[in-house]
C-alpha cells in the first residue's frame, strides 16, 4: 500500500499550507496596489482557519504520542469543511 506512516509530514503540510497561504498568497496583491479587506474575512474566515488548524493540532496529539488523526476525527474535519462551504454559499 502507498501509506508510509509519516503522520508528522501530513500535519506539517497542513500547517505549512496555512502559513504560506496567509503570508505569501494573500500579500501578493499588495504589490499591485492597496486593496480593502472585507470585514467578513476578518470576522469569519480567519477565525475558522485558525480554529481548524488548532483542531488538527490537538487531534494529532494523543496520549500515546502516535501523532495520528483518527478516522472519526478526519470525518469530523471533513464535515466541518463541507458545513463551512455551505455557510459561504448561503452567505454569498
N, CA, C and O atoms as a GROMACS GRO file, in nm:
protein
  368
    1UNK      N    1   0.083  -0.118   0.000
    1UNK     CA    2   0.000   0.000   0.000
    1UNK      C    3   0.087   0.124   0.000
    1UNK      O    4   0.204   0.117   0.038
    2UNK      N    5   0.034   0.237  -0.041
    2UNK     CA    6   0.110   0.360  -0.057
    2UNK      C    7   0.134   0.434   0.073
    2UNK      O    8   0.213   0.528   0.075
    3UNK      N    9   0.068   0.396   0.180
    3UNK     CA   10   0.083   0.467   0.307
    3UNK      C   11   0.220   0.440   0.367
    3UNK      O   12   0.264   0.325   0.373
    4UNK      N   13   0.288   0.544   0.410
    4UNK     CA   14   0.423   0.530   0.463
    4UNK      C   15   0.433   0.566   0.610
    4UNK      O   16   0.543   0.575   0.664
    5UNK      N   17   0.320   0.588   0.676
    5UNK     CA   18   0.316   0.620   0.819
    5UNK      C   19   0.401   0.741   0.855
    5UNK      O   20   0.473   0.740   0.955
    6UNK      N   21   0.391   0.844   0.774
    6UNK     CA   22   0.461   0.969   0.802
    6UNK      C   23   0.357   1.074   0.842
    6UNK      O   24   0.324   1.163   0.765
    7UNK      N   25   0.308   1.060   0.965
    7UNK     CA   26   0.199   1.144   1.011
    7UNK      C   27   0.245   1.287   1.037
    7UNK      O   28   0.169   1.382   1.015
    8UNK      N   29   0.367   1.302   1.083
    8UNK     CA   30   0.419   1.436   1.107
    8UNK      C   31   0.424   1.516   0.977
    8UNK      O   32   0.404   1.637   0.978
    9UNK      N   33   0.451   1.449   0.868
    9UNK     CA   34   0.457   1.514   0.739
    9UNK      C   35   0.320   1.569   0.700
    9UNK      O   36   0.311   1.679   0.646
   10UNK      N   37   0.214   1.493   0.725
   10UNK     CA   38   0.079   1.538   0.692
   10UNK      C   39   0.040   1.659   0.774
   10UNK      O   40  -0.015   1.756   0.719
   11UNK      N   41   0.066   1.656   0.903
   11UNK     CA   42   0.034   1.771   0.989
   11UNK      C   43   0.118   1.891   0.948
   11UNK      O   44   0.068   2.003   0.946
   12UNK      N   45   0.244   1.869   0.917
   12UNK     CA   46   0.330   1.977   0.871
   12UNK      C   47   0.282   2.039   0.742
   12UNK      O   48   0.293   2.160   0.722
   13UNK      N   49   0.229   1.956   0.652
   13UNK     CA   50   0.175   2.008   0.526
   13UNK      C   51   0.056   2.099   0.551
   13UNK      O   52   0.044   2.204   0.487
   14UNK      N   53  -0.032   2.060   0.642
   14UNK     CA   54  -0.149   2.142   0.673
   14UNK      C   55  -0.107   2.275   0.733
   14UNK      O   56  -0.154   2.381   0.691
   15UNK      N   57  -0.019   2.271   0.831
   15UNK     CA   58   0.024   2.394   0.897
   15UNK      C   59   0.104   2.481   0.800
   15UNK      O   60   0.084   2.603   0.794
   16UNK      N   61   0.193   2.420   0.726
   16UNK     CA   62   0.272   2.495   0.629
   16UNK      C   63   0.187   2.558   0.520
   16UNK      O   64   0.215   2.670   0.477
   17UNK      N   65   0.085   2.488   0.475
   17UNK     CA   66  -0.006   2.542   0.375
   17UNK      C   67  -0.080   2.663   0.429
   17UNK      O   68  -0.094   2.763   0.359
   18UNK      N   69  -0.127   2.654   0.553
   18UNK     CA   70  -0.196   2.769   0.612
   18UNK      C   71  -0.104   2.889   0.627
   18UNK      O   72  -0.143   3.002   0.598
   19UNK      N   73   0.017   2.865   0.671
   19UNK     CA   74   0.113   2.976   0.686
   19UNK      C   75   0.147   3.036   0.551
   19UNK      O   76   0.151   3.158   0.537
   20UNK      N   77   0.173   2.952   0.452
   20UNK     CA   78   0.206   3.002   0.319
   20UNK      C   79   0.091   3.082   0.260
   20UNK      O   80   0.112   3.191   0.207
   21UNK      N   81  -0.031   3.028   0.271
   21UNK     CA   82  -0.147   3.100   0.217
   21UNK      C   83  -0.168   3.233   0.287
   21UNK      O   84  -0.203   3.333   0.223
   22UNK      N   85  -0.148   3.235   0.417
   22UNK     CA   86  -0.169   3.359   0.492
   22UNK      C   87  -0.063   3.464   0.459
   22UNK      O   88  -0.096   3.581   0.443
   23UNK      N   89   0.061   3.422   0.450
   23UNK     CA   90   0.170   3.519   0.435
   23UNK      C   91   0.206   3.549   0.290
   23UNK      O   92   0.230   3.665   0.256
   24UNK      N   93   0.211   3.450   0.206
   24UNK     CA   94   0.258   3.472   0.070
   24UNK      C   95   0.145   3.503  -0.028
   24UNK      O   96   0.148   3.604  -0.097
   25UNK      N   97   0.047   3.416  -0.033
   25UNK     CA   98  -0.058   3.431  -0.134
   25UNK      C   99  -0.142   3.555  -0.107
   25UNK      O  100  -0.177   3.628  -0.200
   26UNK      N  101  -0.175   3.581   0.018
   26UNK     CA  102  -0.258   3.697   0.048
   26UNK      C  103  -0.184   3.828   0.036
   26UNK      O  104  -0.247   3.933   0.021
   27UNK      N  105  -0.052   3.825   0.042
   27UNK     CA  106   0.023   3.951   0.033
   27UNK      C  107   0.061   3.989  -0.110
   27UNK      O  108   0.101   4.103  -0.133
   28UNK      N  109   0.050   3.898  -0.204
   28UNK     CA  110   0.089   3.928  -0.343
   28UNK      C  111   0.006   4.042  -0.403
   28UNK      O  112   0.065   4.128  -0.470
   29UNK      N  113  -0.125   4.048  -0.384
   29UNK     CA  114  -0.199   4.163  -0.440
   29UNK      C  115  -0.154   4.298  -0.386
   29UNK      O  116  -0.176   4.400  -0.452
   30UNK      N  117  -0.093   4.302  -0.269
   30UNK     CA  118  -0.046   4.429  -0.213
   30UNK      C  119   0.066   4.490  -0.297
   30UNK      O  120   0.087   4.611  -0.293
   31UNK      N  121   0.137   4.408  -0.373
   31UNK     CA  122   0.241   4.460  -0.461
   31UNK      C  123   0.182   4.542  -0.575
   31UNK      O  124   0.248   4.631  -0.629
   32UNK      N  125   0.059   4.512  -0.612
   32UNK     CA  126  -0.005   4.580  -0.725
   32UNK      C  127  -0.084   4.703  -0.683
   32UNK      O  128  -0.122   4.784  -0.768
   33UNK      N  129  -0.109   4.718  -0.556
   33UNK     CA  130  -0.180   4.836  -0.508
   33UNK      C  131  -0.259   4.804  -0.384
   33UNK      O  132  -0.284   4.687  -0.353
   34UNK      N  133  -0.300   4.908  -0.313
   34UNK     CA  134  -0.375   4.883  -0.191
   34UNK      C  135  -0.512   4.823  -0.222
   34UNK      O  136  -0.572   4.852  -0.326
   35UNK      N  137  -0.558   4.742  -0.134
   35UNK     CA  138  -0.689   4.680  -0.151
   35UNK      C  139  -0.758   4.673  -0.016
   35UNK      O  140  -0.694   4.664   0.089
   36UNK      N  141  -0.888   4.678  -0.020
   36UNK     CA  142  -0.967   4.671   0.103
   36UNK      C  143  -0.996   4.525   0.136
   36UNK      O  144  -1.022   4.444   0.047
   37UNK      N  145  -0.989   4.493   0.262
   37UNK     CA  146  -1.022   4.359   0.309
   37UNK      C  147  -1.162   4.364   0.369
   37UNK      O  148  -1.190   4.445   0.457
   38UNK      N  149  -1.248   4.278   0.320
   38UNK     CA  150  -1.384   4.276   0.372
   38UNK      C  151  -1.384   4.235   0.518
   38UNK      O  152  -1.300   4.156   0.562
   39UNK      N  153  -1.477   4.288   0.592
   39UNK     CA  154  -1.483   4.255   0.734
   39UNK      C  155  -1.520   4.108   0.755
   39UNK      O  156  -1.486   4.051   0.858
   40UNK      N  157  -1.589   4.047   0.658
   40UNK     CA  158  -1.625   3.905   0.670
   40UNK      C  159  -1.501   3.817   0.673
   40UNK      O  160  -1.500   3.713   0.739
   41UNK      N  161  -1.397   3.859   0.602
   41UNK     CA  162  -1.273   3.781   0.602
   41UNK      C  163  -1.211   3.782   0.741
   41UNK      O  164  -1.163   3.679   0.790
   42UNK      N  165  -1.211   3.897   0.804
   42UNK     CA  166  -1.151   3.909   0.936
   42UNK      C  167  -1.238   3.846   1.043
   42UNK      O  168  -1.187   3.782   1.135
   43UNK      N  169  -1.367   3.864   1.033
   43UNK     CA  170  -1.458   3.818   1.138
   43UNK      C  171  -1.500   3.672   1.121
   43UNK      O  172  -1.539   3.609   1.220
   44UNK      N  173  -1.495   3.616   1.001
   44UNK     CA  174  -1.544   3.481   0.977
   44UNK      C  175  -1.433   3.387   0.931
   44UNK      O  176  -1.413   3.282   0.991
   45UNK      N  177  -1.363   3.422   0.827
   45UNK     CA  178  -1.272   3.328   0.762
   45UNK      C  179  -1.144   3.302   0.842
   45UNK      O  180  -1.103   3.187   0.856
   46UNK      N  181  -1.083   3.406   0.894
   46UNK     CA  182  -0.958   3.387   0.969
   46UNK      C  183  -0.981   3.308   1.097
   46UNK      O  184  -0.902   3.217   1.126
   47UNK      N  185  -1.086   3.337   1.176
   47UNK     CA  186  -1.109   3.254   1.294
   47UNK      C  187  -1.138   3.107   1.261
   47UNK      O  188  -1.097   3.018   1.334
   48UNK      N  189  -1.209   3.084   1.151
   48UNK     CA  190  -1.236   2.945   1.112
   48UNK      C  191  -1.106   2.875   1.075
   48UNK      O  192  -1.084   2.761   1.116
   49UNK      N  193  -1.019   2.941   0.998
   49UNK     CA  194  -0.892   2.881   0.959
   49UNK      C  195  -0.804   2.852   1.082
   49UNK      O  196  -0.745   2.745   1.092
   50UNK      N  197  -0.797   2.948   1.173
   50UNK     CA  198  -0.717   2.927   1.293
   50UNK      C  199  -0.778   2.818   1.382
   50UNK      O  200  -0.705   2.737   1.439
   51UNK      N  201  -0.909   2.815   1.392
   51UNK     CA  202  -0.975   2.713   1.473
   51UNK      C  203  -0.952   2.573   1.419
   51UNK      O  204  -0.924   2.480   1.496
   52UNK      N  205  -0.964   2.556   1.288
   52UNK     CA  206  -0.941   2.424   1.230
   52UNK      C  207  -0.794   2.384   1.238
   52UNK      O  208  -0.763   2.265   1.252
   53UNK      N  209  -0.703   2.480   1.228
   53UNK     CA  210  -0.561   2.448   1.244
   53UNK      C  211  -0.534   2.400   1.386
   53UNK      O  212  -0.462   2.302   1.405
   54UNK      N  213  -0.590   2.469   1.484
   54UNK     CA  214  -0.574   2.424   1.623
   54UNK      C  215  -0.641   2.289   1.647
   54UNK      O  216  -0.589   2.206   1.722
   55UNK      N  217  -0.755   2.267   1.582
   55UNK     CA  218  -0.826   2.139   1.599
   55UNK      C  219  -0.741   2.024   1.547
   55UNK      O  220  -0.732   1.920   1.613
   56UNK      N  221  -0.678   2.039   1.431
   56UNK     CA  222  -0.598   1.930   1.378
   56UNK      C  223  -0.470   1.910   1.459
   56UNK      O  224  -0.420   1.799   1.471
   57UNK      N  225  -0.418   2.018   1.515
   57UNK     CA  226  -0.303   2.003   1.604
   57UNK      C  227  -0.341   1.924   1.729
   57UNK      O  228  -0.267   1.836   1.772
   58UNK      N  229  -0.455   1.957   1.787
   58UNK     CA  230  -0.500   1.886   1.906
   58UNK      C  231  -0.535   1.741   1.874
   58UNK      O  232  -0.512   1.652   1.956
   59UNK      N  233  -0.592   1.716   1.757
   59UNK     CA  234  -0.626   1.580   1.718
   59UNK      C  235  -0.501   1.495   1.698
   59UNK      O  236  -0.502   1.374   1.722
   60UNK      N  237  -0.394   1.558   1.655
   60UNK     CA  238  -0.271   1.485   1.632
   60UNK      C  239  -0.189   1.459   1.758
   60UNK      O  240  -0.089   1.387   1.753
   61UNK      N  241  -0.230   1.516   1.868
   61UNK     CA  242  -0.157   1.498   1.995
   61UNK      C  243  -0.234   1.403   2.085
   61UNK      O  244  -0.312   1.447   2.169
   62UNK      N  245  -0.214   1.276   2.068
   62UNK     CA  246  -0.279   1.175   2.150
   62UNK      C  247  -0.194   1.145   2.272
   62UNK      O  248  -0.075   1.179   2.278
   63UNK      N  249  -0.256   1.082   2.369
   63UNK     CA  250  -0.184   1.044   2.491
   63UNK      C  251  -0.074   0.942   2.463
   63UNK      O  252   0.026   0.938   2.534
   64UNK      N  253  -0.093   0.860   2.359
   64UNK     CA  254   0.007   0.759   2.327
   64UNK      C  255   0.123   0.814   2.244
   64UNK      O  256   0.221   0.742   2.219
   65UNK      N  257   0.114   0.940   2.201
   65UNK     CA  258   0.223   1.002   2.127
   65UNK      C  259   0.235   0.957   1.982
   65UNK      O  260   0.339   0.978   1.920
   66UNK      N  261   0.130   0.894   1.928
   66UNK     CA  262   0.138   0.843   1.792
   66UNK      C  263   0.131   0.952   1.688
   66UNK      O  264   0.186   0.937   1.579
   67UNK      N  265   0.064   1.063   1.717
   67UNK     CA  266   0.052   1.171   1.620
   67UNK      C  267  -0.045   1.140   1.509
   67UNK      O  268  -0.043   1.207   1.406
   68UNK      N  269  -0.131   1.042   1.527
   68UNK     CA  270  -0.225   1.003   1.423
   68UNK      C  271  -0.358   1.076   1.440
   68UNK      O  272  -0.406   1.095   1.552
   69UNK      N  273  -0.416   1.115   1.329
   69UNK     CA  274  -0.552   1.168   1.328
   69UNK      C  275  -0.642   1.048   1.299
   69UNK      O  276  -0.629   0.983   1.196
   70UNK      N  277  -0.732   1.021   1.391
   70UNK     CA  278  -0.818   0.904   1.378
   70UNK      C  279  -0.923   0.924   1.271
   70UNK      O  280  -0.952   1.037   1.229
   71UNK      N  281  -0.981   0.814   1.226
   71UNK     CA  282  -1.078   0.818   1.118
   71UNK      C  283  -1.197   0.907   1.152
   71UNK      O  284  -1.242   0.986   1.069
   72UNK      N  285  -1.249   0.893   1.274
   72UNK     CA  286  -1.366   0.974   1.310
   72UNK      C  287  -1.328   1.122   1.320
   72UNK      O  288  -1.412   1.209   1.295
   73UNK      N  289  -1.204   1.150   1.356
   73UNK     CA  290  -1.160   1.289   1.363
   73UNK      C  291  -1.146   1.347   1.222
   73UNK      O  292  -1.181   1.463   1.198
   74UNK      N  293  -1.096   1.266   1.129
   74UNK     CA  294  -1.090   1.310   0.990
   74UNK      C  295  -1.228   1.334   0.932
   74UNK      O  296  -1.249   1.429   0.857
   75UNK      N  297  -1.322   1.246   0.968
   75UNK     CA  298  -1.460   1.265   0.923
   75UNK      C  299  -1.519   1.393   0.981
   75UNK      O  300  -1.594   1.463   0.914
   76UNK      N  301  -1.484   1.423   1.105
   76UNK     CA  302  -1.530   1.547   1.168
   76UNK      C  303  -1.473   1.669   1.096
   76UNK      O  304  -1.544   1.767   1.074
   77UNK      N  305  -1.345   1.664   1.062
   77UNK     CA  306  -1.283   1.774   0.987
   77UNK      C  307  -1.348   1.791   0.850
   77UNK      O  308  -1.373   1.903   0.806
   78UNK      N  309  -1.374   1.680   0.782
   78UNK     CA  310  -1.437   1.686   0.650
   78UNK      C  311  -1.578   1.742   0.661
   78UNK      O  312  -1.618   1.825   0.579
   79UNK      N  313  -1.653   1.698   0.761
   79UNK     CA  314  -1.788   1.750   0.782
   79UNK      C  315  -1.785   1.900   0.813
   79UNK      O  316  -1.870   1.975   0.765
   80UNK      N  317  -1.689   1.942   0.892
   80UNK     CA  318  -1.674   2.084   0.924
   80UNK      C  319  -1.642   2.164   0.798
   80UNK      O  320  -1.695   2.274   0.780
   81UNK      N  321  -1.557   2.110   0.713
   81UNK     CA  322  -1.523   2.179   0.588
   81UNK      C  323  -1.645   2.193   0.497
   81UNK      O  324  -1.669   2.299   0.441
   82UNK      N  325  -1.722   2.085   0.484
   82UNK     CA  326  -1.842   2.090   0.399
   82UNK      C  327  -1.943   2.189   0.456
   82UNK      O  328  -2.004   2.265   0.381
   83UNK      N  329  -1.961   2.189   0.589
   83UNK     CA  330  -2.052   2.284   0.652
   83UNK      C  331  -2.005   2.428   0.630
   83UNK      O  332  -2.087   2.517   0.608
   84UNK      N  333  -1.875   2.450   0.635
   84UNK     CA  334  -1.820   2.583   0.612
   84UNK      C  335  -1.845   2.627   0.468
   84UNK      O  336  -1.881   2.742   0.444
   85UNK      N  337  -1.826   2.537   0.373
   85UNK     CA  338  -1.852   2.570   0.233
   85UNK      C  339  -1.999   2.603   0.210
   85UNK      O  340  -2.030   2.696   0.135
   86UNK      N  341  -2.088   2.529   0.274
   86UNK     CA  342  -2.231   2.558   0.264
   86UNK      C  343  -2.261   2.694   0.325
   86UNK      O  344  -2.340   2.771   0.270
   87UNK      N  345  -2.199   2.724   0.438
   87UNK     CA  346  -2.215   2.853   0.504
   87UNK      C  347  -2.173   2.966   0.411
   87UNK      O  348  -2.243   3.067   0.400
   88UNK      N  349  -2.059   2.950   0.344
   88UNK     CA  350  -2.013   3.053   0.250
   88UNK      C  351  -2.110   3.069   0.134
   88UNK      O  352  -2.136   3.181   0.090
   89UNK      N  353  -2.163   2.959   0.084
   89UNK     CA  354  -2.257   2.964  -0.029
   89UNK      C  355  -2.386   3.036   0.010
   89UNK      O  356  -2.437   3.119  -0.065
   90UNK      N  357  -2.439   3.003   0.128
   90UNK     CA  358  -2.562   3.066   0.174
   90UNK      C  359  -2.540   3.214   0.205
   90UNK      O  360  -2.626   3.297   0.175
   91UNK      N  361  -2.426   3.246   0.264
   91UNK     CA  362  -2.398   3.387   0.299
   91UNK      C  363  -2.373   3.472   0.175
   91UNK      O  364  -2.394   3.594   0.177
   92UNK      N  365  -2.329   3.409   0.067
   92UNK     CA  366  -2.297   3.484  -0.055
   92UNK      C  367  -2.418   3.502  -0.138
   92UNK      O  368  -2.411   3.563  -0.244
   0.00000   0.00000   0.00000
